[in-house]
Amino acid sequence: MATASAAFKSREDHRKQLELEEARKAGLAPAELDEDGKEINPHIPQYMSSAPWYLNAERPSLKHQRKWKSDPNYTKDWYDRGAKVFQAEKFRPGACINCGAMSHDVKTCMERPRKVGAKWTNKRIAADEKIESFELDYDGKRDRWNGYDPATYARVIDSYEMRDDARRKYQKEQQMKKMEQKNAIPEREKDNGNGSDDDDDEDDDVEVDEAKVDESKQMDFAKVEKRVRTTGGGSTGTVRNLRIREDTAKYLLNLDTNSAYYDPKTRSMREDPLPETDPNEKFYAGDNQNRVSGQAQEFKQLNIHAWEAYEKGQDIHLQAAPSQAELLHREFKVKKEKLKSQTKEDILTKYGNAADEEKPDMELLLGQTERQVEYDRAGRIIKGQEKAVPKSKYEEDVYINNHTTVWGSWWREGQWGYKCCRQHTRNSYCTGQAGIDAAEASADLMRANIEKKEALLEKPAAKEEKNPAAWGSEVPDDLILDQKKLKAALKKEDDRLREEKDERKRKYNVTHSDEVTAEDMEAYRMKKVHFDDPMKDFLT
């Protein structure tokens, strides 16, 4: 609630103020007026309706919520379409070459191109158009109805009225035809009792016509009643249904349970309820028809282009920046058409265009020639039987590198070559019969080597005799050891083991020898501890 000042109020005044605000919200009390005499909506929150302290507002107002700094340069006018400012009688320098007007050039001229322009004929000079420039504000630039003439809607009303007149005229003609057919029935059929049935049918038709809603009553379907003495506006009644009684609901077009599904929540029927009906006679073909008609396909292509461009790393979003997406899609189509035309031109330049070339004569197409052929009495050809060998655009019978045949005259094991030397390497030097013999000899030698290798692989491998060293893992049976050397080796091994157990007995001057004898290896085996031996703890 807008307040004039933040003066102190007693508890009683504050209670009365709250009661007044509740009454205004309920519509029982008149709304508060601002400085201009306009009503203030009581449902506006206080933090919006209260003016800042530095404005020194003496009366409640909503001026601080409006744009009070208005630019006087802005205007709400629109262009005067079709207005002319001057009619010249002769051509002026700098005017349009086609029509002679000074307000545009020949590129932007909307008049039909003349065979001889006004610059040279100096006749029928067009008048200069009125050129205006406006500086619109934020709302003026985005007003889609700016410059719209409401009088043009009269054409729409006239078209509907003409349709209604034609419908009434057609119904009247149908009723007249029915009455004429009924009057043409013979009187003898009326005596048999058929006349009473026809009278009943006629009465039913009259009742049906009278039951139709008066068209004058259908004109107020958009009438909405407003509240009286309320600031919130709003409507007390509901807008009438826009569908007239003559229209058939979409769910009644086909009562088959297996036909198109009707969703009562969204009032949509995607499929066609009558797919077997003639499309020219259909009034409704399902909601999916709107997805494949009009600009729906263009919007679908725009969506697909935006998705594909975004996946390829381009910063584009149809919902966030629709104008940018539309511009990029147009540029993409232009580039695509340009690339397609360039590719077509390159192909035509390289291979030619058979459609533009001159066709051969009919004599050649039908096999008729002027070549003279002579026959004898028996019908045999004497002269003219020789046929011209057709030649292609490629070079023929051109032999290179001492070859006597062309490439491709020899084929073997999936490879092409020269027949004269049987080589499969193109542009190679011809070796003649000597090369053929050398190749066969090389192949025979290769074949013999392969057979020899296969024979060697089939023979079992000979076992090699083992000659283990004295320190190896295997000891030959015929090995003879010297007992004295063996005792010395055992003593030496005991000393080594004792030094490993107690490092204090290790001497400073240690001499190592790389020579290992059979007695040393036998002493090492005898003193070696086998950890898997269960009797290892009893060894001394």
Backbone torsions as a table, in degrees:
resi	resn	phi	psi	omega
1	MET	NA	130.9	179.4
2	ALA	-76.6	132.9	178.6
3	THR	-121.0	149.0	-176.7
4	ALA	-75.0	-41.6	-177.4
5	SER	-150.3	164.5	-179.6
6	ALA	-97.1	41.3	-178.8
7	ALA	-70.3	157.8	-179.1
8	PHE	-70.6	138.2	178.2
9	LYS	-125.2	143.5	177.7
10	SER	-75.8	173.6	-179.2
11	ARG	-64.7	-37.5	-179.2
12	GLU	-68.4	-42.2	178.3
13	ASP	-64.9	-37.7	178.4
14	HIS	-65.5	-39.6	178.1
15	ARG	-65.2	-41.5	177.8
16	LYS	-64.4	-38.3	179.0
17	GLN	-63.2	-41.5	178.2
18	LEU	-65.0	-41.0	178.2
19	GLU	-63.8	-39.1	178.5
20	LEU	-65.0	-40.1	178.5
21	GLU	-64.8	-41.5	178.2
22	GLU	-63.9	-39.8	178.6
23	ALA	-65.5	-38.8	178.1
24	ARG	-66.0	-38.5	178.0
25	LYS	-67.3	-33.3	178.9
26	ALA	-80.9	-7.8	-179.5
27	GLY	83.4	11.2	179.9
28	LEU	-85.0	-22.9	-179.2
29	ALA	-121.2	149.2	179.2
30	PRO	-65.4	149.2	-177.8
31	ALA	-71.5	158.7	179.2
32	GLU	-76.0	144.5	-177.7
33	LEU	-103.4	146.7	178.3
34	ASP	-94.2	-165.5	-177.1
35	GLU	-65.6	-32.2	-179.3
36	ASP	-88.4	3.1	-179.9
37	GLY	84.1	11.5	178.5
38	LYS	-91.6	148.8	-178.7
39	GLU	-76.3	142.9	177.5
40	ILE	-101.8	127.6	179.9
41	ASN	-63.6	121.6	-177.6
42	PRO	-69.1	-13.4	-178.9
43	HIS	-86.3	-1.5	177.3
44	ILE	-71.2	131.9	-179.6
45	PRO	-62.9	158.0	-175.3
46	GLN	-68.4	-33.8	-178.5
47	TYR	-69.1	-16.1	175.9
48	MET	-94.5	-36.2	-176.6
49	SER	-82.9	-23.9	-179.1
50	SER	-77.4	129.4	-179.3
51	ALA	-81.9	149.7	177.1
52	PRO	-62.0	156.4	-174.8
53	TRP	-68.6	-28.7	-175.1
54	TYR	-77.7	-6.0	176.4
55	LEU	-85.4	-15.2	178.6
56	ASN	53.9	50.9	-179.8
57	ALA	-74.8	123.2	179.7
58	GLU	-85.9	-29.5	179.1
59	ARG	-125.1	155.6	177.9
60	PRO	-62.9	137.2	-176.7
61	SER	-157.5	160.9	175.8
62	LEU	-116.3	20.6	-179.3
63	LYS	-64.7	-31.3	-178.3
64	HIS	-69.4	-13.7	177.1
65	GLN	-92.5	-10.2	-178.3
66	ARG	-100.5	166.3	177.7
67	LYS	-82.7	95.7	-175.2
68	TRP	-87.1	-10.9	174.2
69	LYS	-97.7	93.1	-178.5
70	SER	-101.9	138.1	-179.5
71	ASP	-82.9	122.9	-178.6
72	PRO	-71.1	-14.2	-179.4
73	ASN	-75.4	-21.3	-179.6
74	TYR	-71.9	149.3	-178.9
75	THR	-139.4	160.3	176.8
76	LYS	-113.6	11.7	178.7
77	ASP	-73.9	172.3	-179.9
78	TRP	-138.2	168.8	-175.9
79	TYR	-67.9	140.3	177.2
80	ASP	-85.0	97.6	-172.6
81	ARG	-73.2	134.6	176.1
82	GLY	77.8	5.3	-177.8
83	ALA	-78.6	140.6	178.8
84	LYS	-113.5	146.6	-176.4
85	VAL	-115.1	-29.5	-176.7
86	PHE	-155.1	141.0	178.6
87	GLN	-116.7	110.4	179.8
88	ALA	-86.8	156.6	-179.8
89	GLU	-104.2	-16.7	178.1
90	LYS	-142.4	164.2	-175.6
91	PHE	-70.1	140.2	-179.6
92	ARG	-115.7	145.6	179.1
93	PRO	-62.8	136.6	-179.5
94	GLY	90.4	-1.8	-179.7
95	ALA	-83.8	174.7	178.3
96	CYS	-65.6	131.1	-178.7
97	ILE	-67.8	-28.3	-175.2
98	ASN	-80.6	-52.9	-174.3
99	CYS	-110.4	-20.3	177.3
100	GLY	94.6	6.9	179.4
101	ALA	-83.9	148.2	-178.2
102	MET	-88.8	-9.1	-172.8
103	SER	-85.1	-5.1	178.9
104	HIS	-155.7	174.0	177.3
105	ASP	-109.0	-176.9	-173.9
106	VAL	-70.9	-24.8	-179.5
107	LYS	-71.3	-34.3	-178.4
108	THR	-101.8	15.9	-179.4
109	CYS	-74.3	129.8	-179.2
110	MET	-95.3	-1.3	179.1
111	GLU	-83.2	156.2	-179.9
112	ARG	-60.9	133.8	179.6
113	PRO	-60.9	124.7	-178.7
114	ARG	-82.7	155.0	178.2
115	LYS	-65.9	-42.6	174.1
116	VAL	-125.8	121.8	-174.2
117	GLY	-67.2	165.9	-180.0
118	ALA	-66.0	-18.7	179.4
119	LYS	-64.8	-33.4	-176.9
120	TRP	-100.2	-32.1	-179.5
121	THR	-83.6	-31.0	-177.9
122	ASN	59.0	34.1	179.4
123	LYS	-130.6	155.7	178.2
124	ARG	50.0	55.9	178.1
125	ILE	-72.6	126.6	-179.3
126	ALA	-75.8	150.9	179.5
127	ALA	-75.7	154.9	179.1
128	ASP	-78.3	134.1	178.0
129	GLU	-78.9	157.7	179.3
130	LYS	-82.9	117.2	-178.4
131	ILE	-102.3	122.3	-178.5
132	GLU	-126.8	153.9	175.8
133	SER	-138.5	126.5	-178.4
134	PHE	-117.0	149.3	173.6
135	GLU	-108.9	98.7	-174.7
136	LEU	-87.5	152.5	177.1
137	ASP	-82.7	-170.4	-176.8
138	TYR	-62.5	-45.5	-178.3
139	ASP	-72.9	-34.0	-179.0
140	GLY	-66.2	-35.0	178.2
141	LYS	-68.8	-28.1	-175.2
142	ARG	-105.3	9.2	178.7
143	ASP	-83.4	109.8	-176.1
144	ARG	-74.2	-16.6	-179.5
145	TRP	-103.7	10.1	179.1
146	ASN	-67.6	127.9	-178.0
147	GLY	85.2	3.8	-179.4
148	TYR	-79.8	135.2	179.3
149	ASP	-97.6	112.3	-179.1
150	PRO	-63.3	-19.1	-178.6
151	ALA	-67.4	-21.3	179.3
152	THR	-69.4	-18.4	178.4
153	TYR	-71.1	-13.3	177.6
154	ALA	-62.7	-28.8	177.6
155	ARG	-64.3	-39.3	178.5
156	VAL	-64.6	-41.8	179.6
157	ILE	-64.5	-40.8	179.3
158	ASP	-63.5	-38.5	179.6
159	SER	-65.0	-39.1	178.0
160	TYR	-68.3	-39.0	178.7
161	GLU	-65.5	-39.5	177.0
162	MET	-63.5	-38.7	177.8
163	ARG	-64.6	-42.0	179.1
164	ASP	-65.4	-39.2	178.1
165	ASP	-63.7	-41.4	178.9
166	ALA	-65.4	-37.3	178.8
167	ARG	-66.3	-42.6	178.6
168	ARG	-65.3	-38.4	178.6
169	LYS	-64.8	-40.1	179.5
170	TYR	-66.0	-42.7	178.1
171	GLN	-62.9	-37.8	179.2
172	LYS	-66.5	-39.9	177.2
173	GLU	-64.2	-39.5	178.4
174	GLN	-64.6	-39.4	178.0
175	GLN	-65.7	-39.0	178.1
176	MET	-64.1	-39.6	178.3
177	LYS	-64.6	-40.9	178.3
178	LYS	-62.6	-41.2	-179.8
179	MET	-66.4	-38.6	178.2
180	GLU	-65.6	-38.9	178.8
181	GLN	-66.4	-36.8	179.2
182	LYS	-68.6	-37.0	179.7
183	ASN	-71.7	-21.4	-178.5
184	ALA	-83.1	-2.5	-179.9
185	ILE	-70.2	134.7	-180.0
186	PRO	-61.5	153.4	-177.7
187	GLU	-70.7	-25.4	-179.4
188	ARG	-68.3	-30.6	176.0
189	GLU	-72.5	-29.4	176.7
190	LYS	-67.3	-36.0	179.6
191	ASP	-66.1	-28.2	-179.7
192	ASN	-76.3	-3.1	176.9
193	GLY	107.4	-1.8	179.9
194	ASN	-74.8	-21.7	-177.0
195	GLY	-66.0	-35.6	-179.9
196	SER	-66.6	-36.0	178.6
197	ASP	-66.8	-38.9	179.8
198	ASP	-65.7	-38.0	178.0
199	ASP	-63.3	-36.7	178.6
200	ASP	-66.2	-40.0	178.4
201	ASP	-62.7	-40.7	179.8
202	GLU	-65.1	-39.8	177.8
203	ASP	-63.8	-35.6	178.5
204	ASP	-65.7	-39.7	179.1
205	ASP	-63.3	-39.7	179.5
206	VAL	-65.2	-39.9	179.5
207	GLU	-65.3	-39.1	178.6
208	VAL	-63.2	-42.2	178.9
209	ASP	-64.0	-37.7	-179.7
210	GLU	-73.0	-25.2	-178.2
211	ALA	-77.1	-15.9	179.4
212	LYS	-64.8	145.3	-178.3
213	VAL	-71.0	137.2	177.6
214	ASP	-64.8	133.6	-176.0
215	GLU	-67.2	-26.5	178.5
216	SER	-67.2	-27.5	178.6
217	LYS	-80.2	-17.8	179.6
218	GLN	-84.3	-8.4	-176.4
219	MET	-75.9	-15.9	-177.1
220	ASP	-102.2	29.7	-178.1
221	PHE	-69.3	-23.1	-179.6
222	ALA	-97.5	11.7	-177.8
223	LYS	-74.4	129.5	-179.1
224	VAL	-128.6	127.9	179.6
225	GLU	-89.1	139.3	-179.4
226	LYS	-103.8	156.7	175.6
227	ARG	-71.6	152.7	-179.2
228	VAL	-103.8	135.3	176.8
229	ARG	58.1	42.4	174.6
230	THR	-132.0	147.4	-178.8
231	THR	-92.2	-19.2	-176.9
232	GLY	-76.5	-14.0	-176.6
233	GLY	72.2	-135.6	178.8
234	GLY	81.8	167.6	-177.4
235	SER	-118.5	140.4	177.5
236	THR	-85.0	-27.9	-179.9
237	GLY	-105.9	-175.2	179.3
238	THR	-114.9	149.6	178.1
239	VAL	-72.1	135.7	-178.7
240	ARG	-69.7	157.5	-179.0
241	ASN	-65.2	133.3	-179.2
242	LEU	-74.1	-17.1	-179.2
243	ARG	-83.0	126.1	-179.4
244	ILE	-81.4	169.3	-173.1
245	ARG	-70.6	-24.4	-178.5
246	GLU	-73.2	-21.0	-179.5
247	ASP	-75.3	139.7	178.5
248	THR	-93.1	132.6	178.7
249	ALA	-63.4	149.0	-175.3
250	LYS	-65.6	-29.7	179.9
251	TYR	-78.4	-5.8	176.8
252	LEU	-102.2	0.2	179.9
253	LEU	-69.5	-34.5	178.8
254	ASN	-141.7	113.8	-176.0
255	LEU	-87.8	4.1	178.5
256	ASP	-68.8	134.7	-178.2
257	THR	-69.1	-22.2	-179.6
258	ASN	-93.6	7.5	-179.4
259	SER	-82.6	-162.7	-176.3
260	ALA	-60.4	140.6	-177.9
261	TYR	-80.9	136.2	178.8
262	TYR	-112.1	123.7	178.7
263	ASP	-94.2	110.0	-175.9
264	PRO	-70.6	-22.9	-177.8
265	LYS	-71.2	-46.6	-180.0
266	THR	-97.0	-3.1	-179.4
267	ARG	55.5	41.6	-177.7
268	SER	-119.1	145.1	174.0
269	MET	-135.0	101.3	-171.9
270	ARG	-71.1	-44.4	-176.0
271	GLU	-82.6	169.8	-180.0
272	ASP	-82.6	120.2	-179.8
273	PRO	-70.1	-25.2	-178.4
274	LEU	-127.1	76.2	-176.8
275	PRO	-72.2	-22.4	-176.6
276	GLU	-88.6	-4.1	-178.8
277	THR	-79.7	154.3	178.8
278	ASP	-62.5	128.2	-178.8
279	PRO	-60.5	-28.1	-179.7
280	ASN	-71.5	-20.5	-178.7
281	GLU	-101.3	-0.7	-177.9
282	LYS	-80.7	139.0	172.1
283	PHE	-99.3	-26.6	-179.3
284	TYR	-140.5	127.9	-177.2
285	ALA	-123.5	24.3	179.1
286	GLY	94.9	156.5	-179.6
287	ASP	-71.0	-22.8	179.3
288	ASN	-68.4	-16.4	178.6
289	GLN	-64.3	-31.4	179.2
290	ASN	-69.6	-21.2	-178.9
291	ARG	-79.6	-17.1	-178.8
292	VAL	-115.1	14.3	-178.8
293	SER	-129.5	161.3	178.6
294	GLY	69.1	-137.2	-177.8
295	GLN	-96.6	13.6	-179.7
296	ALA	-66.9	-39.4	179.6
297	GLN	-66.8	-38.7	177.7
298	GLU	-63.6	-40.6	178.0
299	PHE	-66.6	-34.5	177.6
300	LYS	-65.8	-44.2	176.9
301	GLN	-62.9	-36.2	177.3
302	LEU	-64.2	-40.9	177.7
303	ASN	-63.3	-45.1	-178.9
304	ILE	-63.1	-41.7	179.4
305	HIS	-64.1	-39.3	179.6
306	ALA	-65.8	-41.2	179.4
307	TRP	-64.5	-47.4	-177.6
308	GLU	-65.0	-38.5	178.6
309	ALA	-66.7	-37.2	178.9
310	TYR	-68.1	-37.4	178.3
311	GLU	-66.6	-28.9	-179.6
312	LYS	-86.1	5.2	174.6
313	GLY	99.5	7.7	-179.7
314	GLN	-89.8	136.8	-177.8
315	ASP	-80.6	92.5	-178.1
316	ILE	-146.5	138.1	178.5
317	HIS	-146.7	122.8	-173.9
318	LEU	-68.4	-38.4	-178.5
319	GLN	-78.9	-35.5	-177.8
320	ALA	-77.2	-39.8	-178.8
321	ALA	-136.8	77.6	-177.2
322	PRO	-66.4	-34.7	179.9
323	SER	-66.0	-40.9	177.8
324	GLN	-64.2	-42.2	179.4
325	ALA	-64.2	-39.8	178.7
326	GLU	-65.4	-41.5	180.0
327	LEU	-65.6	-43.1	179.1
328	LEU	-65.8	-34.8	178.5
329	HIS	-67.7	-38.8	177.8
330	ARG	-65.7	-43.8	177.8
331	GLU	-62.2	-37.0	177.9
332	PHE	-63.7	-42.0	179.6
333	LYS	-66.6	-38.3	178.5
334	VAL	-64.6	-44.6	179.1
335	LYS	-65.3	-35.8	179.7
336	LYS	-65.9	-44.6	178.4
337	GLU	-65.5	-38.6	179.3
338	LYS	-65.4	-41.4	178.6
339	LEU	-66.6	-38.3	179.1
340	LYS	-65.1	-43.6	178.8
341	SER	-66.4	-37.2	179.0
342	GLN	-66.4	-40.1	177.1
343	THR	-63.5	-40.7	178.8
344	LYS	-63.9	-42.1	178.6
345	GLU	-64.7	-38.3	178.7
346	ASP	-64.8	-40.0	179.6
347	ILE	-66.9	-42.2	179.2
348	LEU	-66.8	-35.7	178.5
349	THR	-67.7	-36.0	-176.6
350	LYS	-80.4	-43.8	-173.6
351	TYR	-108.5	-11.7	-179.3
352	GLY	85.0	169.0	-179.0
353	ASN	-118.9	111.2	-178.1
354	ALA	-68.8	-24.3	-178.3
355	ALA	-72.1	-30.9	-179.0
356	ASP	-88.0	-14.7	-179.2
357	GLU	-72.1	156.6	-179.6
358	GLU	-73.2	136.2	179.3
359	LYS	-75.8	147.0	176.8
360	PRO	-67.9	165.2	-179.1
361	ASP	-64.8	156.1	179.4
362	MET	-64.9	-28.7	178.6
363	GLU	-62.9	-37.8	179.3
364	LEU	-74.6	-36.1	179.6
365	LEU	-67.8	-37.6	-178.4
366	LEU	-91.1	1.7	178.7
367	GLY	80.0	17.7	-179.9
368	GLN	-98.2	127.9	179.6
369	THR	-131.4	169.7	178.0
370	GLU	-98.4	15.4	179.4
371	ARG	-70.8	130.2	-176.2
372	GLN	-86.9	132.2	178.8
373	VAL	-124.1	130.5	-179.7
374	GLU	-108.6	138.1	-179.0
375	TYR	-121.6	154.5	172.7
376	ASP	-93.9	-172.8	-177.2
377	ARG	-67.5	-27.7	-179.2
378	ALA	-83.2	-5.1	178.9
379	GLY	92.9	7.9	178.8
380	ARG	-84.8	147.6	-179.1
381	ILE	-78.9	125.2	178.5
382	ILE	-94.9	-42.1	-174.7
383	LYS	-144.8	141.2	177.2
384	GLY	102.3	5.1	-179.7
385	GLN	-78.9	-20.5	-178.3
386	GLU	-63.4	127.0	180.0
387	LYS	-100.2	138.2	178.1
388	ALA	-72.9	131.2	179.9
389	VAL	-75.2	122.1	179.9
390	PRO	-67.5	140.9	179.4
391	LYS	-115.1	143.8	178.9
392	SER	-97.3	178.6	-179.3
393	LYS	-80.6	-7.1	178.8
394	TYR	-92.7	157.4	179.5
395	GLU	-73.0	133.7	-178.8
396	GLU	-120.3	151.1	176.9
397	ASP	56.2	41.3	175.7
398	VAL	-107.5	111.8	-176.4
399	TYR	-103.3	133.1	-177.7
400	ILE	-122.6	158.4	173.9
401	ASN	53.4	44.4	173.7
402	ASN	68.1	13.4	178.2
403	HIS	-79.2	151.1	176.2
404	THR	-107.6	-5.3	175.4
405	THR	-130.4	167.0	-177.5
406	VAL	-91.3	165.3	176.4
407	TRP	-68.5	131.8	-177.6
408	GLY	102.0	-0.5	178.3
409	SER	-82.6	-7.1	179.7
410	TRP	-128.6	136.1	-179.7
411	TRP	-140.2	130.7	179.8
412	ARG	-157.3	128.8	176.3
413	GLU	53.8	44.1	175.8
414	GLY	77.2	14.4	-179.1
415	GLN	-128.8	141.6	177.5
416	TRP	-94.2	156.4	179.3
417	GLY	-167.5	-162.8	178.9
418	TYR	-97.9	135.0	-179.1
419	LYS	-75.2	-28.8	-175.6
420	CYS	-67.1	-37.6	-178.3
421	CYS	-123.7	-2.8	177.2
422	ARG	58.5	39.3	176.0
423	GLN	-97.9	143.7	-179.2
424	HIS	-102.8	5.2	178.4
425	THR	-97.9	120.5	-177.2
426	ARG	-72.6	150.2	-179.3
427	ASN	61.1	20.9	176.0
428	SER	-82.9	164.5	-179.6
429	TYR	-84.7	137.0	-175.8
430	CYS	-74.7	132.2	177.3
431	THR	-108.3	-5.2	175.7
432	GLY	69.8	-151.1	-178.1
433	GLN	-66.4	-31.3	178.1
434	ALA	-62.8	-39.2	177.2
435	GLY	-66.2	-37.1	177.9
436	ILE	-64.2	-45.1	179.8
437	ASP	-63.7	-41.3	179.4
438	ALA	-64.3	-39.3	179.0
439	ALA	-65.9	-39.8	178.5
440	GLU	-67.4	-40.7	179.0
441	ALA	-63.6	-40.9	178.0
442	SER	-63.7	-38.9	178.3
443	ALA	-66.6	-39.7	178.3
444	ASP	-64.6	-42.5	178.4
445	LEU	-62.8	-42.1	177.9
446	MET	-63.0	-40.5	179.2
447	ARG	-64.8	-40.2	179.0
448	ALA	-66.6	-40.7	178.4
449	ASN	-62.7	-39.3	179.5
450	ILE	-65.5	-41.9	178.9
451	GLU	-64.3	-40.1	179.6
452	LYS	-64.4	-40.2	179.5
453	LYS	-66.4	-40.1	178.2
454	GLU	-65.2	-37.0	178.2
455	ALA	-65.3	-38.3	178.6
456	LEU	-67.1	-36.0	179.9
457	LEU	-69.7	-27.5	-178.8
458	GLU	-76.5	-26.5	-179.5
459	LYS	-71.4	142.5	177.9
460	PRO	-70.7	144.4	-178.3
461	ALA	-74.0	134.2	-179.8
462	ALA	-72.3	139.2	-179.5
463	LYS	-77.8	131.6	179.6
464	GLU	-86.0	139.3	177.6
465	GLU	-74.7	138.9	-178.5
466	LYS	-85.5	126.5	175.5
467	ASN	-120.6	74.8	-175.7
468	PRO	-70.2	150.9	177.3
469	ALA	-73.8	170.4	-178.1
470	ALA	-63.6	-28.9	-179.5
471	TRP	-98.4	10.9	-179.1
472	GLY	-70.4	178.5	-178.7
473	SER	-80.5	-19.5	-179.1
474	GLU	-109.5	137.8	-178.4
475	VAL	-111.3	121.2	178.5
476	PRO	-65.3	153.8	-177.6
477	ASP	-72.5	-29.2	-175.6
478	ASP	-90.7	18.5	-179.6
479	LEU	-78.3	130.5	-179.4
480	ILE	-112.4	124.7	-177.1
481	LEU	-109.3	145.5	176.3
482	ASP	-85.2	124.9	-174.1
483	GLN	-67.6	-37.6	179.8
484	LYS	-64.6	-45.3	178.5
485	LYS	-65.5	-33.8	179.8
486	LEU	-66.5	-41.7	178.2
487	LYS	-63.4	-40.8	178.0
488	ALA	-64.3	-36.7	179.4
489	ALA	-68.9	-37.0	178.2
490	LEU	-66.3	-40.2	177.9
491	LYS	-64.6	-40.7	178.0
492	LYS	-63.8	-38.2	179.4
493	GLU	-68.2	-36.3	177.2
494	ASP	-64.7	-41.4	177.1
495	ASP	-62.2	-38.8	179.7
496	ARG	-65.8	-41.3	179.2
497	LEU	-67.8	-36.0	179.2
498	ARG	-66.9	-37.3	177.9
499	GLU	-67.8	-33.9	178.1
500	GLU	-67.7	-35.0	-179.9
501	LYS	-74.7	-39.6	-178.2
502	ASP	-126.1	108.3	-176.2
503	GLU	-73.5	-14.6	-179.6
504	ARG	-69.4	-23.5	179.7
505	LYS	-86.4	-0.7	179.0
506	ARG	-74.3	132.9	-178.8
507	LYS	-84.3	160.1	-179.0
508	TYR	-76.5	-44.8	-178.3
509	ASN	-89.6	97.3	-177.8
510	VAL	-108.8	129.1	177.4
511	THR	-114.5	128.6	-179.4
512	HIS	-109.1	149.7	178.3
513	SER	-130.1	134.1	179.9
514	ASP	-84.9	-6.6	-178.5
515	GLU	-81.5	125.4	-179.7
516	VAL	-119.4	123.5	-179.7
517	THR	-98.9	172.7	179.2
518	ALA	-67.0	-34.7	177.8
519	GLU	-66.0	-37.3	176.7
520	ASP	-63.6	-41.7	178.7
521	MET	-66.7	-37.6	178.4
522	GLU	-67.1	-40.6	177.1
523	ALA	-64.0	-38.0	178.6
524	TYR	-65.1	-39.3	179.6
525	ARG	-68.4	-37.5	-177.8
526	MET	-70.6	-34.7	-178.5
527	LYS	-90.8	-8.4	-177.3
528	LYS	-70.1	136.9	-179.8
529	VAL	-90.9	124.2	175.9
530	HIS	-96.2	113.4	-175.1
531	PHE	-71.2	-19.8	177.7
532	ASP	-85.1	-7.2	-178.5
533	ASP	-78.4	123.3	-179.7
534	PRO	-69.4	-16.2	-178.8
535	MET	-100.3	15.7	-176.1
536	LYS	-65.7	-26.1	-178.1
537	ASP	-75.6	-15.6	-178.0
538	PHE	-95.6	-2.1	179.0
539	LEU	-77.1	140.5	-179.4
540	THR	-105.9	NA	NA
